Amino acid sequence: MNKEWYQHILREQLLPTIQEQFGDEQCLFQHDGAPCHKAKVITKWLGEQNIDILGQECFNSRSLALQAQKKILSKMATVAVANLLTDDVSSEILDELYKVSREFTKSKKEAHKIVKDVIKIALKIGILYRNHQFSPDELDTVERFKKKMNQAAMTAVSFYEVDYTFDHRILSELLLECRDLLHALVEQHLTLRSHTRIDHVFNHFAHGEFLAELYGDGEDYRLYLRKICNGINKLLDEGTL
């Protein structure tokens, strides 16, 4: 069986079954060592379909964002947010957030779900905003959220750059305030599932133990934090945050 025909079988038979059984959950795929299973075209396709190969690191935030965009925008009459979250800087930050979340939770599946929720939340709010779905009062909430997120971003970078200033309570409080503003913003627009995603994301990143590890002395965490803060600084300089 050639690789192209095998990919056709995976696409037409395996993927629909996985989606029916597991929905949006990340899956692990374990092959038996056969050459067709190791072929680049197959492993690449599995990664694009959000199916990890057991023992390999397939996560790529850009691919995940593009996949989410395709799924969400297919239901919309606009492509105004087609490039949201797929720029180099945002992708790099999301990749590092995945790595640090994986390190903390000891779970690829949970880390993947956290970043996937970040992407879905950002996409849906971006679509609402660019399609003028928010009322004047909600637009005020948008501005308050932007300011609070900017404050949280600058605080996160400051805690990294200035020794002995880190206080997880301050950063945690800022992130939870961002969470509450998002809940208020989408109250009339998104489902309970989206509210659950918002809680999932912000409760994770605002968790005191997570922040303590992130800003601790661990070499891996310091590397992740440096890359995250470098990316945040770029977004701040661009006026994106």
Summary of the structure (lengths in Angstrom):
residues: 241
radius of gyration: 19.3
end to end distance: 50.5
largest distance: 61.0
contacts: 690
relative contact order: 0.10
helix: 72%
strand: 2%
